[in-house]
């Protein structure tokens, strides 16, 4: 499978079951993915809190994303780089970073991340060597802000998928 540019090698998913995601966040994230694809942003990751789980998706271009590509991350161990997953697809390589961010910040309910050029004024942060380091860098950069640039991505957060997507769209040049 060809990975999108900027994607890292996959984490080690351990599948707990092959159930499809029943998260209410799937439909708004699918609609947002279609909008991002229409605007020329083909790659990225959308994630939302679903109780104690993180609803996210496989490494699929936004324009090709379907409901069956969504999975639930039940847990992530950053030291082993191992995800416990419910679903049928291998999650995006940044799923662990999103799960850590959602676990750390209760006021964040969704994360939208897409490849693209940030508009002027968006703070740039460096990716770490690990997902834990990247999550910490993003969270530090987000203090007092709702979006950061983490080349080649722009990342935005919100209370809902719709809010995170709107902030991402506003943050892209």
Secondary structure, DSSP 4 states (H G I P E B T S, - for coil): -PPPTTPPPP-EEEEEE-PPP--THHHHHHHHHHHHHHTT---EEEEEEETTEEEEEBS--GGG--GGGEEEEEEEETTTTEEEEESSSPBPTTHHHHHHHHHH-TT--EEEEEESPBPTTPPB----SSHHHHHHHHHHHTTT-SEEEETTEEEEEESSHHHHHHHHHHHB-
